[in-house]
Amino acid sequence: MTDINPIAGSQRTALESAAKPARQSTDEQAPARTGDRVELSENARLLSKLKELPEIREGLVNSVKAQILAGNYDTPERFDTAINALIDDLNE
């Protein structure tokens, strides 16, 4: 009589074992997500603030530049106004 192993059962050949990856149990799976999170860099925060600034008034800028070049902008009254505004900002 010949010795033949039975074909039934859950035995897998070495070829079948190599071809099919083993399933992970639920304990080995990635942890469940608790929620999404967003982190902004400091540069992103600054860019966001820049977008909130008002538009540049080109006419006013050009006028002030012309006055500075002509030597008419730096007056004692303007210095006093700028210093007072700076002090008010620091006191807030």
C-alpha positions, 0 to 999 in steps of 0.5 A: 500500500502507498502512503498518501496524506489526506487532502482535507483539513486546513493544512497549507503547503509552503507555496500557499503560505508564501503566496498569501500574506497572513491576516493581522488580528484586530489587535495588531491593526493601526490604532483608531483615529481620534480626530484630525488636527491642523498645525500652522507654522509661524510663517503661515500666521504672519501671511494670514495677518498680512492678508488682513491689512488694508490696501496700500494707498499708492497716491499717499505713499507717492506724495510722502516720498515726494515731500521727503525728497523735497525736504518738506516732510520732516517738520517739528510738528510731524515729529511731535505727532509721530512721537505722541502716536507712538506713546499712545500705542505703547500705553494701550 
